[in-house]
């Protein structure tokens, strides 16, 4: 095994000295900016003698609310930035020095006060001219101010009916109809109101029909379609609303054990626990019931450890596994990165997963090699760089055709001062997440002569990006509060005649105009939590539903790995249904209680989730998806990578997983590279 030291510049700049004596000067204690207004301020980095410190620093706006340009200073210790407010409130502009080590960062902040504009418009969410008696309709109003901003949340709206004997509002803004007649309803906020005239007519329903198409038994996690209609004799009424509910009894225990399930307003029923359930449908004061038996899903399997490559001197980051080429055809290899360490990337021979061996090491000028990728042809590798001593971060292109003798082809660091956190290789281009705000598209037809051909960056206030994944010419990026964004970077235009229920990605029907030099946005979905960290496409072949699964990441108590202590993150995986790209929705979630989430991979109908301290999770995502997947018994298996000799002993911290041949490989930050496989059920049964 050989080690190679790669240094971009001979001049190495160490960490800032006397960090506690450095401070940011904003020229004022606070700043007032109106919504839509821009102001210019000068920011300085000063030492204890009020002298400028020649060190670059980031300038951050506030996601969704405040944007700043430029977002990084040049040399000289100062920068003039333009601040623009997009939403009202007490906002923060923050600064942070670019340093080699996380612990050396100097931070500052300036309060930006943005006054609330006056209310301009109140509009009902629905405007029905006719309602039936004995129905409930939500008439919540949307409130908009003079800046065009949605002020519904946090604004007091008063609802009123002109005749409460005909219809009245409850505390949740639902209009409940009682008898036939005519009324006027109104919604008022800050002296601005909207009125609506409604005719209430007698409900024609005399009974309710209910059907489950002959299905009366399902597994936990299976979605049952309940069809119910208001009827009178032989007539049915599609415009009479039907309300669904359920009761249930768990099949285990006597007291205090809930029969947990949910049913949607359109009649989709799914249960989390086995038992007997009664689904009810009501309309116009009439109701009907259907009894459903729910049995355990029983998808559990055991996994066994096949092999382990222990790494304790550094924290392990991402991994990639690929087949050898040329003289190494028939062999299998892997690469792992390192986090908060010394810039190493380790290359492994994993041909025999029970005996995985490091065969080469590449060391670059970096603190973190966060991401590692290998091209589809197995010739080119990319490792990302953050925390370079000269602050010229970016990524390094490798020749990996001989994994025993990896060589450096080139480095790319143009306009990447803040570092590259993630990258992807697709059709001789590197998609590099640059400075946490965009991804640059770099041509590597000649790996020794890379050059930029395109860039994709959101135009939203305070935008950030974490990750990008590419399939079929579509780039799926994770963008924290801006959520998931799908971009055409060279997808082939699909004809309608090519559509297949089991093989169709609806985004491909919209694609065909984009390229690496002209990326074109196809679809997006915001993340209300602001924590979207990963994105992965998934086509459910059984149902024809197309999802983009968004993983979120949260460290509410900080990243304790910097202090060699176990971290305690949180997060889950959100199943965003993009079957209608213009109207995406969240259908389901998989979230392990008291564990964090990181990277994911999908193969077939199986989710491989790196759940940090929750270990490797293997999850059944077949069929229609709805609700809380974790509680539905869809977890096939999990593996907790405890190791007494880990960098942090007995502290699993699984980064991510990759299926390869008959195995699942995954990396653990504290203890290196693992390989697991399903146990042979027949052998296990015979042994028992």
C-alpha positions in Angstrom: 0.0 0.0 0.0 1.3 3.4 -0.9 0.4 6.8 0.3 0.5 9.9 -1.9 0.6 13.5 -0.6 -1.0 16.0 -2.9 -0.5 19.7 -2.1 -1.9 22.4 -4.4 0.4 25.2 -3.1 3.6 25.0 -1.1 2.5 27.9 1.1 0.3 26.5 3.8 -1.7 28.9 5.9 -2.5 27.7 9.4 -5.5 28.4 11.5 -6.3 32.0 12.5 -4.4 33.0 15.7 -6.0 34.6 18.7 -9.5 33.7 17.5 -11.2 35.2 20.5 -9.7 38.6 19.6 -11.3 38.7 16.2 -14.7 40.3 15.6 -17.0 41.4 12.8 -17.9 45.0 12.4 -21.2 45.9 10.6 -21.1 49.6 11.0 -24.3 49.5 13.1 -26.0 47.5 15.8 -29.1 46.8 13.6 -30.6 47.7 10.3 -34.2 48.4 9.2 -35.2 47.3 5.7 -38.7 47.2 4.2 -40.0 44.1 2.3 -38.7 44.3 -1.2 -36.2 47.0 -0.4 -32.4 46.7 -0.8 -29.6 48.3 1.2 -25.9 48.2 1.1 -23.6 47.7 4.1 -19.9 47.2 4.6 -18.7 44.3 6.8 -15.2 44.2 8.2 -13.2 41.5 10.0 -11.1 43.2 12.7 -8.5 42.1 15.3 -8.2 43.4 18.8 -6.4 46.5 17.5 -9.2 47.3 15.1 -7.1 46.4 12.1 -8.4 44.5 9.1 -7.7 40.8 9.1 -6.9 39.4 5.6 -9.1 36.3 5.8 -12.1 35.5 3.6 -15.5 35.0 5.1 -19.0 34.0 4.2 -22.0 36.2 4.4 -25.3 34.4 4.9 -28.8 35.7 4.5 -31.8 33.9 6.1 -33.5 31.2 4.2 -36.7 32.3 2.6 -36.4 35.8 4.2 -33.2 37.6 3.5 -30.8 37.5 0.6 -27.3 39.0 0.3 -24.8 39.5 -2.5 -21.9 38.7 -2.7 -22.0 35.7 -0.3 -18.3 35.4 0.2 -15.6 38.1 0.7 -12.4 38.5 -1.2 -9.1 39.1 0.5 -8.6 42.3 2.5 -10.9 41.5 5.4 -13.9 43.5 4.2 -16.8 43.4 1.7 -19.7 45.5 0.6 -22.9 43.5 0.4 -26.4 44.3 -0.9 -29.1 43.1 1.5 -32.7 42.5 0.3 -35.6 41.6 2.6 -38.3 39.2 1.3 -40.4 38.7 4.4 -41.1 40.7 7.6 -39.8 39.9 11.0 -36.7 40.2 13.2 -34.1 38.6 10.8 -30.4 37.9 11.0 -27.5 38.4 8.7 -24.7 36.2 9.8 -21.0 35.9 8.9 -18.4 33.1 9.3 -14.7 33.0 8.5 -13.3 30.4 6.1 -10.9 28.3 8.1 -9.2 24.9 7.9 -10.8 23.6 11.1 -14.4 23.9 12.2 -13.3 25.0 15.7 -11.3 27.9 14.3 -14.3 29.7 12.8 -15.2 33.2 13.9 -18.9 34.1 13.6 -20.9 37.4 13.7 -24.5 38.6 13.2 -26.5 41.7 12.5 -30.2 42.1 13.3 -32.3 43.1 10.3 -35.7 44.5 11.3 -38.3 44.2 8.6 -41.7 45.9 9.4 -44.9 44.0 8.6 -46.8 45.6 5.6 -50.5 46.3 6.0 -53.1 43.6 5.1 -54.4 44.1 1.6 -56.6 41.1 0.8 -58.6 38.3 2.5 -59.8 35.4 0.3 -61.8 32.3 1.1 -60.0 29.0 0.3 -63.3 27.8 -1.2 -66.1 29.8 -2.7 -69.1 27.4 -2.9 -72.4 28.9 -4.0 -74.4 25.8 -2.8 -74.0 23.5 0.2 -76.1 20.6 1.5 -77.5 20.5 5.0 -75.7 18.3 7.6 -72.3 18.9 6.0 -69.0 20.5 7.2 -66.9 22.6 4.9 -63.6 24.3 5.7 -63.7 27.9 4.6 -60.3 29.1 6.0 -59.3 32.3 4.3 -55.9 33.3 2.9 -54.5 36.6 4.0 -52.2 38.6 1.8 -50.4 41.9 2.6 -49.5 44.9 0.4 -46.2 43.3 -0.4 -48.0 40.2 -1.9 -46.9 38.0 1.0 -49.0 35.2 2.5 -49.8 36.4 6.1 -52.3 33.7 6.9 -50.2 32.2 9.6 -50.0 34.4 12.6 -52.9 36.7 11.5 -56.2 36.7 13.5 -59.1 36.2 11.1 -62.7 36.6 12.4 -65.4 34.4 10.7 -69.1 35.2 10.8 -72.3 33.8 9.5 -75.3 36.1 8.9 -77.7 33.4 10.3 -76.3 30.9 12.6 -79.5 28.9 12.7 -78.8 28.0 9.0 -75.0 27.6 9.3 -72.3 28.5 11.8 -68.5 28.4 12.1 -66.7 26.2 14.6 -63.3 27.1 16.2 -61.4 25.5 13.3 -63.1 27.7 10.6 -65.4 24.9 9.5 -68.8 26.0 8.3 -71.5 23.6 9.7 -74.8 23.6 7.8 -78.0 23.0 9.8 -81.1 23.7 7.7 -82.0 25.0 4.2 -81.8 28.8 3.6 -79.6 31.6 2.3 -76.7 33.1 4.2 -73.8 35.5 3.8 -70.4 34.5 5.4 -67.5 36.8 6.0 -63.8 36.7 6.9 -62.1 39.8 8.3 -58.5 40.6 9.2 -57.3 44.1 10.2 -60.5 45.8 8.7 -60.1 44.0 5.4 -62.8 41.4 4.6 -64.4 39.2 2.0 -68.1 38.2 1.9 -69.6 35.1 0.3 -73.3 34.3 -0.4 -74.2 30.7 0.0 -77.4 28.8 -0.6 -78.0 25.8 1.7 -80.3 23.1 0.3 -81.8 20.0 1.7 -79.4 17.0 1.7 -80.8 14.3 -0.8 -79.0 11.4 0.9 -81.1 8.7 2.4 -78.3 6.2 2.9 -74.6 5.5 2.2 -73.1 2.8 0.1 -69.6 1.5 1.0 -67.3 -0.9 -0.8 -63.7 -2.2 -0.7 -63.9 -4.1 -3.9 -64.2 -7.4 -2.1 -61.1 -6.9 0.0 -61.6 -7.6 3.7 -58.1 -8.5 4.8 -54.8 -6.5 4.4 -51.4 -6.3 6.0 -50.1 -3.5 8.1 -48.8 -0.8 5.7 -51.1 -1.9 2.8 -53.3 0.9 1.5 -57.0 -0.1 1.1 -59.2 2.0 -1.1 -62.6 2.5 0.5 -65.3 3.7 -1.9 -68.4 5.4 -0.4 -71.2 7.4 -1.9 -74.4 9.2 -0.7 -77.4 7.5 -2.3 -81.2 7.7 -2.4 -82.8 4.6 -3.8 -80.9 3.8 -7.1 -79.5 7.3 -7.4 -76.0 8.3 -6.1 -74.8 11.9 -5.5 -71.2 12.6 -6.3 -71.4 16.2 -5.0 -72.5 15.2 -1.5 -69.5 15.1 0.7 -68.6 11.8 2.5 -66.7 11.7 5.8 -64.6 8.8 6.8 -63.6 7.5 10.2 -62.6 4.2 11.8 -62.5 2.3 15.1 -60.3 -0.7 15.9 -59.0 -3.2 18.4 -55.5 -4.5 18.4 -55.0 -8.2 18.1 -52.7 -8.3 21.2 -53.4 -7.4 24.8 -56.5 -6.3 26.6 -56.0 -2.7 27.9 -54.2 0.3 26.8 -52.9 -1.1 23.5 -54.1 1.1 20.6 -55.2 0.0 17.2 -53.4 2.6 15.2 -54.4 3.5 11.7 -55.4 6.4 9.5 -57.9 7.1 6.7 -57.8 10.1 4.3 -60.6 12.3 3.2 -60.7 10.4 -0.1 -61.0 7.0 1.6 -57.5 5.6 1.6 -57.1 3.4 4.7 -53.8 2.1 6.2 -53.1 0.5 9.6 -50.0 0.5 11.7 -51.0 -2.3 14.0 -52.7 -5.7 13.4 -56.3 -6.1 14.6 -59.9 -5.7 13.6 -61.0 -2.3 12.2 -64.4 -0.9 11.3 -64.3 1.8 8.7 -67.3 4.2 8.7 -68.5 6.5 6.0 -71.2 9.1 6.7 -73.2 11.6 4.6 -76.2 13.7 5.4 -76.7 12.1 8.8 -76.6 8.5 7.4 -73.7 6.1 7.7 -72.4 2.7 6.6 -69.6 0.4 8.0 -67.1 -2.1 6.7 -65.0 -4.4 8.9 -61.4 -5.0 7.9 -59.0 -7.5 9.3 -55.4 -6.4 9.4 -52.6 -8.9 9.8 -48.9 -8.4 10.5 -46.8 -7.5 7.5 -44.1 -10.1 8.3 -41.3 -8.9 6.1 -38.6 -9.3 8.7 -35.3 -10.9 7.8 -32.0 -11.3 9.5 -28.7 -9.8 8.2 -25.3 -11.1 9.0 -21.9 -9.4 9.0 -19.9 -10.6 6.1 -16.8 -8.5 6.5 -15.5 -5.3 8.2 -12.6 -3.0 7.4 -11.8 -1.2 10.7 -10.7 2.4 10.5 -10.0 4.2 13.8 -7.4 6.8 13.1 -9.9 9.1 11.2 -13.6 9.5 10.8 -15.0 7.7 7.7 -17.3 9.6 5.3 -18.9 8.4 2.1 -18.3 5.2 0.1 -18.5 3.9 -3.5 -18.2 0.3 -4.7 -17.5 -0.7 -8.3 -16.2 -3.6 -10.5 -12.7 -3.7 -11.7 -11.7 -3.2 -15.4 -8.9 -4.2 -17.6 -6.4 -6.4 -15.9 -8.5 -6.2 -12.7 -11.7 -7.4 -14.4 -13.4 -9.9 -12.1 -12.3 -8.0 -8.9 -14.4 -5.6 -6.9 -13.2 -2.3 -5.3 -14.4 0.4 -2.9 -13.3 3.9 -1.9 -14.1 5.7 1.3 -13.6 9.3 2.3 -12.7 10.9 5.6 -14.3 13.7 7.6 -12.6 16.3 9.7 -9.2 14.6 9.3 -6.2 14.9 7.0 -7.6 14.7 3.5 -7.3 10.9 3.0 -9.3 8.7 0.6 -8.8 5.0 1.1 -9.0 2.4 -1.8 -10.1 -1.1 -0.9 -10.0 -4.5 -2.6 -13.4 -6.0 -1.6 -13.4 -9.0 -4.0 -13.6 -11.1 -0.9 -16.0 -9.1 1.3 -14.9 -11.2 4.3 -11.4 -9.9 3.9 -11.5 -6.3 2.8 -8.1 -4.7 2.4 -6.9 -1.2 1.9 -4.7 -1.3 -1.2 -3.9 2.4 -1.7 -4.3 5.8 -0.1 -4.6 9.2 -1.7 -4.0 12.3 0.5 -4.9 15.8 -0.6 -4.8 19.2 1.0 -8.1 19.1 2.9 -9.6 18.6 6.3 -12.6 16.7 4.9 -13.0 14.4 1.9 -16.7 14.3 2.3 -17.8 12.7 -1.0 -16.3 10.0 -3.3 -17.6 9.0 -6.7 -16.5 6.6 -9.5 -17.5 6.9 -13.1 -19.7 4.3 -14.7 -16.8 2.9 -16.8 -14.6 2.5 -13.7 -11.9 4.8 -15.0 -12.3 8.1 -13.3 -12.8 9.0 -9.6 -13.6 12.2 -7.9 -13.0 13.2 -4.3 -14.2 16.4 -2.8 -12.2 18.9 -0.7 -13.1 21.1 2.2 -10.8 22.9 4.7 -7.8 23.2 2.5 -4.8 25.0 4.2 -4.6 27.5 1.4 -8.5 27.8 1.3 -8.5 26.8 -2.3 -10.9 24.0 -2.1 -12.7 22.1 -4.8 -12.4 18.5 -6.0 -9.6 16.2 -7.3 -9.9 14.0 -10.3 -8.3 10.6 -10.1 -7.3 7.9 -12.5 -8.7 4.7 -10.8 -8.4 2.3 -13.7 -5.7 0.6 -11.5 -7.1 0.8 -7.9 -3.8 -0.5 -6.6 -2.0 2.5 -8.1 -4.4 5.5 -8.1 -3.0 8.6 -9.6 -4.1 12.2 -9.6 -5.2 13.6 -13.0 -6.1 17.2 -12.0 -7.5 19.4 -9.4 -10.3 21.8 -9.9 -10.8 24.7 -7.5 -11.9 27.7 -9.6 -14.3 29.8 -7.5 -14.6 27.1 -4.9 -13.1 28.9 -1.9 -15.7 27.5 0.5 -15.2 23.9 -0.6 -17.1 21.2 -2.4 -19.3 19.1 -0.1 -20.8 16.7 -2.6 -20.4 15.7 -6.2 -21.7 13.4 -8.9 -20.2 12.0 -12.1 -22.5 11.7 -15.1 -21.6 11.3 -18.7 -18.1 12.8 -18.5 -19.3 15.7 -16.3 -18.8 16.4 -12.6 -21.7 18.1 -10.8 -20.0 19.7 -7.9 -21.9 21.3 -5.0 -20.0 24.6 -4.7 -19.8 26.7 -1.5 -23.1 25.2 -0.3 -25.1 27.4 -2.7 -25.1 26.0 -6.2 -23.7 23.1 -8.3 -21.1 23.8 -11.0 -21.0 21.5 -14.0 -17.4 20.6 -15.1 -16.5 18.8 -18.3 -14.0 16.0 -17.8 -13.9 14.5 -21.3 -10.1 14.9 -20.7 -9.7 14.3 -17.0 -6.5 16.2 -17.0 -8.1 19.3 -18.5 -11.4 20.0 -16.7 -13.4 23.1 -17.5 -16.7 24.6 -16.4 -19.6 24.5 -18.9 -22.6 25.3 -16.7 -24.0 26.1 -13.3 -27.3 25.8 -11.6 -28.3 28.0 -8.7 -31.7 28.8 -7.2 -32.8 32.4 -7.0 -34.6 32.2 -3.7 -33.6 34.2 -0.7 -30.9 32.7 1.5 -30.8 29.5 -0.6 -28.4 26.7 0.1 -27.8 23.2 -1.4 -26.4 20.1 0.1 -26.5 17.2 -2.4 -27.2 16.3 -6.0 -28.0 12.9 -7.5 -28.4 12.1 -11.2 -30.4 9.5 -13.1 -31.5 9.4 -16.7 -30.3 13.0 -17.4 -32.2 14.5 -14.5 -30.4 16.1 -11.5 -32.2 15.8 -8.2 -30.9 18.2 -5.7 -31.6 18.7 -2.0 -31.8 22.4 -1.0 -32.6 22.6 2.8 -35.7 25.0 3.1 -36.1 25.1 -0.7 -36.5 21.3 -0.7 -36.2 19.1 -3.7 -35.5 20.4 -7.2 -35.5 18.3 -10.3 -33.5 19.7 -13.2 -33.1 18.6 -16.8 -29.3 18.3 -17.6 -29.6 16.2 -20.7 -32.5 13.9 -20.4 -33.8 12.5 -23.7 -37.3 13.6 -24.7 -39.8 10.8 -24.3 -42.8 10.3 -26.6 -46.2 9.7 -25.1 -46.3 6.4 -27.1 -43.3 5.2 -25.1 -45.1 5.4 -21.8 -45.2 2.3 -19.8 -46.9 2.1 -16.4 -44.0 0.2 -14.8 -41.2 2.2 -16.4 -42.3 5.7 -16.8 -40.9 8.7 -15.0 -43.3 11.6 -15.6 -40.4 14.1 -15.4 -39.0 12.7 -18.6 -42.1 13.7 -20.4 -41.3 17.3 -19.5 -37.6 17.0 -20.3 -35.7 17.4 -23.5 -34.6 21.0 -23.5 -31.8 20.8 -20.9 -28.1 20.1 -21.2 -25.0 20.4 -19.0 -24.5 24.0 -20.3 -28.2 24.8 -20.1 -29.9 23.2 -17.1 -33.6 23.6 -17.0 -35.8 23.2 -13.9 -38.6 20.6 -14.2 -40.3 20.4 -10.8 -39.8 21.3 -7.2 -41.3 20.9 -3.7 -40.4 23.1 -0.7 -39.5 21.7 2.6 -41.4 23.3 5.5 -38.9 22.0 8.0 -35.9 23.5 6.2 -33.8 20.4 6.6 -33.9 18.7 3.2 -30.4 17.0 3.0 -30.7 14.2 0.4 -32.9 13.3 -2.6 -33.3 10.1 -4.5 -35.8 9.2 -7.2 -38.0 6.1 -6.9 -40.5 4.6 -9.4 -42.9 2.2 -7.8 -43.4 -0.4 -10.5 -46.4 -2.0 -8.9 -48.4 1.2 -8.6 -46.8 3.4 -11.3 -46.3 6.2 -8.7 -43.1 8.2 -9.0 -41.5 9.6 -5.9 -38.6 11.7 -4.9 -37.5 10.7 -1.5 -36.2 13.6 0.6 -34.0 12.9 3.6 -33.7 15.5 6.3 -30.8 16.0 8.7 -30.8 17.8 12.0 -28.2 18.1 14.8 -30.2 19.8 17.6 -27.3 19.4 20.0 -24.5 20.0 17.6 -22.0 17.8 15.8 -20.2 16.2 18.7 -17.9 14.2 16.5 -15.7 17.3 16.4 -15.1 16.7 20.1 -14.7 12.9 19.8 -18.1 12.5 21.5 -21.2 10.6 20.1 -23.6 12.9 18.3 -27.3 12.7 18.7 -28.9 13.7 15.4 -32.5 13.5 14.2 -34.3 13.2 10.9 -36.3 11.0 8.5 -37.1 10.3 4.9 -40.1 11.9 3.2 -41.8 10.3 0.3 -42.8 13.1 -2.1 -45.2 12.0 -4.8 -44.2 13.6 -8.1 -46.5 11.5 -10.3 -48.2 14.9 -11.1 -45.0 17.0 -11.3 -47.1 20.2 -11.1 -48.8 19.2 -7.9 -46.4 17.2 -5.8 -47.4 16.0 -2.3 -46.0 14.1 0.6 -47.5 10.7 1.0 -45.5 8.9 3.6 -42.5 9.2 6.0 -40.0 6.8 7.4 -38.4 8.1 10.6 -36.7 6.1 13.3 -37.4 7.6 16.8 -34.4 9.1 18.5 -32.1 8.5 15.5 -30.8 10.7 12.7 -30.9 10.2 9.0 -28.2 10.7 6.4 -27.8 9.2 3.0 -30.1 6.8 1.2 -30.2 4.4 -1.7 -33.1 2.6 -3.4 -32.9 -0.7 -5.3 -36.0 -2.4 -6.5 -38.6 -1.8 -3.8 -36.1 -1.6 -0.9 -34.8 1.5 0.8 -31.3 1.4 2.3 -31.0 4.1 4.9 -28.0 5.3 6.7 -29.5 6.3 10.0 -26.4 7.6 11.9 -26.7 6.2 15.5 -29.7 4.2 14.3 -27.4 2.0 12.1 -28.2 0.6 8.7 -32.0 0.3 8.1 -33.4 -1.9 5.3 -37.1 -1.0 4.5 -39.8 -2.5 2.4 -41.4 0.3 0.2 -43.4 -1.8 -2.1 -47.0 -1.0 -3.1 -48.9 2.2 -2.4 -47.4 4.3 0.3 -49.2 6.3 3.0 -48.5 7.4 6.5 -45.8 6.3 8.9 -43.8 3.6 7.3 -41.7 2.9 10.4 -44.8 2.1 12.5 -46.3 -0.1 9.8 -43.8 -2.9 10.3 -42.2 -2.3 6.9 -38.6 -2.5 8.3 -37.0 -5.7 6.9 -33.9 -5.5 9.0 -31.4 -3.3 10.7 -27.7 -3.5 11.7 -26.1 -1.6 14.5 -22.4 -1.2 13.8 -21.1 -1.2 17.4 -17.3 -1.7 17.7 -15.3 -1.5 20.9 -12.2 -0.2 19.1 -14.0 2.5 17.1 -12.7 6.0 17.0 -15.7 6.7 19.4 -16.1 3.2 21.0 -19.4 1.4 20.7 -21.1 4.4 18.9 -22.7 3.5 15.6 -22.8 6.3 13.1 -23.8 4.9 9.7 -23.2 7.4 6.9 -24.7 5.6 3.9 -25.1 2.3 2.1 -24.8 0.9 -1.4 -26.2 -2.4 -2.7 -23.6 -4.3 -4.7 -24.1 -7.8 -6.1 -25.5 -9.9 -3.3 -24.2 -7.6 -0.6 -24.9 -4.3 1.1 -21.8 -2.2 1.8 -22.0 0.7 4.2 -19.7 3.1 5.9 -19.6 4.1 9.6 -18.0 7.3 10.7 -16.5 5.7 13.8 -15.4 2.3 12.6 -14.9 2.2 8.8 -16.3 0.0 6.0 -18.8 -2.9 6.5 -20.4 -5.6 4.3 -23.6 -7.4 5.3 -25.9 -9.8 3.6 -29.3 -11.5 4.2 -29.1 -14.7 6.1 -30.1 -17.9 4.2 -33.6 -18.5 5.6 -33.7 -22.2 4.6 -30.4 -22.9 6.3 -31.5 -20.9 9.4 -34.7 -22.9 9.6 -33.0 -26.3 9.2 -30.5 -25.3 11.8 -33.3 -24.4 14.3 
